[in-house]
């Protein structure tokens, strides 16, 4: 598949949004030193972006359906670029946090609409390849952010983490503007209304859930989780009564969409497990130094980058259902390998399953997104794309918290102080749980009809 201008622009947009998730983490110590702030305050540079993207991505997708996906995408990229420049120039920590919140709002648009627009930019028979390219960009951005961030800090300081997004953001605006044709706007009288009440309730519920799993401590955790559960129930009640709901409750019972969202969350949880547990296992369980840990951890992003487009071609050749099953089977085999292979085999016992798991994830992502978007009504593609990205974000958040808790339950509350045998046992137990999650996703894939 030759990469057309709109596909290149949308791929850049997905890359920028994904980099924003992970690139700032490595700069937290430098920001703490620059602003003379404690880590508890500086971590809001990361949390503000994560909360904004998670709470707004579903509403951004639906808003694109109403006002025009191309128009909103161009606006979202512009917001992201301007906010990135504001982050780079921020004179105080809290102005940086505000700018990161705005940047996250722009990223929510990029995440929500890239998948929907790329489905319109290529013929149906090439949809899998285009989805595979987007998956590659997402994987490179999420997993490669820390490596790029480290180089930028070394050369330009922490402000370089945000300034680097400006040139590719401008390029994305040009490519999308030139490549995607402008459509005649729908008369205001014929546009469906935007579900403001549902959007606000969903955002509050998602915000409570994300806070519970990221910064919640003590009694705040059950309070926030209860608020999130109550918000979810209230959201469904609001949607049943809304004239133009953000999410039609009946859509969630559709076997393609409902199962696709659940599988996306489950598999994203497993992928985050590799990023959370892997460094502890390599550093403490195998006694590798920091440079070696980074080198071994790079195997996952490299495989994701190499596998994305070939995985998309395989989706076009096999069909979405068979490709989904094959991708999930590979993820299950990789997770089981990490759970069962003995630590005595050293680095190969870690890298071997990882190079099976990550291409499997790339294949699953391309196949699942292709199937869900093909089944989405044309006037709801933005909203459905937003829900897919929301499910992925929730899986990443859950993986970072829940799977870390499973790991710590075996190793003890301070994994770096545990003996290597305990760390190895913790990794095996955590990936045993991960393999169970993938088996649940396989059952969902088998049950849904394409």
Protein Blocks (a to p, Z undefined) as FASTA:
>chain_A
ZZdfklmmmmmmmmmmmmmmmmmmmmmmmmmmmnopafklmmmmmmmmmmmmmmmmmmmm
mmmmmnopklmmmmmmmmmmmmmmmmmmombfklmmmmmmmmmmmmmmmmmmmmmmmmmm
pcfklmmmmmmmmmmmmmmmmmmmmmmmmmmmmmnojmlmmmmmmmmmmmmmmmmmmmpc
cdddddfklpccddfklmmmmmmmmmmmmmmmmmgghjllmmmmmmmmmmmmmmmmmmmm
pmbdfbafklmmpmklmmmmmmmmmmmmmmmmmmmmmmmmmmmmnopafklmmmmmmmmm
mmmmmmmmmmmmmmmmnopklmmmmmmmmmmmmmmmmmmmcfklmmmlmmmmmmmmmmmm
mmmmmmmmmmmmmmpcfklmmmmmmmmmmmmmmmmmmmmmmmmmmmmmmnopblmlpcfk
lmmmmmmmmmmmmmmmmmmmmmmmmmpcZZ
